[in-house]
Amino acid sequence: MATNENADCCPRLDPQLWDKKTFDWKDKKFIKDSVRTAFFIPLNFGSVMKRLDEKVRAAGATMPDSLCLSDHAGKWSMDVYLAVDKDIPGAQNETFSGTFLSRAYEGDFKQTGEWCKDFESYVKEQGKTIKKLYMWYTTCPKCAKKYGKNYVVIFGKVD
C-alpha cells in the first residue's frame, strides 16, 4: 500500500503491488477530466488533479490507492480517470469493468516506448490481447526526485 510522507503531494508507491498483476473490475468507480498536452507532454496536469481532488474532498470521498489512469487521446489531449470510492457530484463519473493486466516500470519518461513494447510482450505471453492501454504516472516530478524513483504503471484492458 502507498504511504504518504507529504500529505500535500504524492504517496510512495510499492511497485510489487502493481507489477504483473491481474485485476477483474466490475463497475470500478472513476471520475474523468481532460489535460491539455503538446506532443503528448502534459501542460496543465497539476491544475486538473487539484480540481479533481477538490471535488473528491468536497464529496467526502476517497481516492483508493491514489490510482489515476491516463489515456493519451492524441498529441494535444489526455483523459485522466481518478479512482474514487463513490459517485462525485459535479464530476464526470465513469465506471470500468473487465480484466486489466498491469506492469510497473521505473525510470525516465523517455523509456515509455520501450515499456509499452515490453508490456505488449507480457500481455501476449499471458495469451491475451490489449483492447485499451492506460498509463499511471504515480508521482509528480518533485516527488520522484524526493523518492529517488519514478514509477509508471501500465494497465491494459484485455480480452
Summary of the structure (lengths in Angstrom):
residues: 159
radius of gyration: 15.1
end to end distance: 27.5
largest distance: 43.4
contacts: 442
relative contact order: 0.22
helix: 28%
strand: 42%
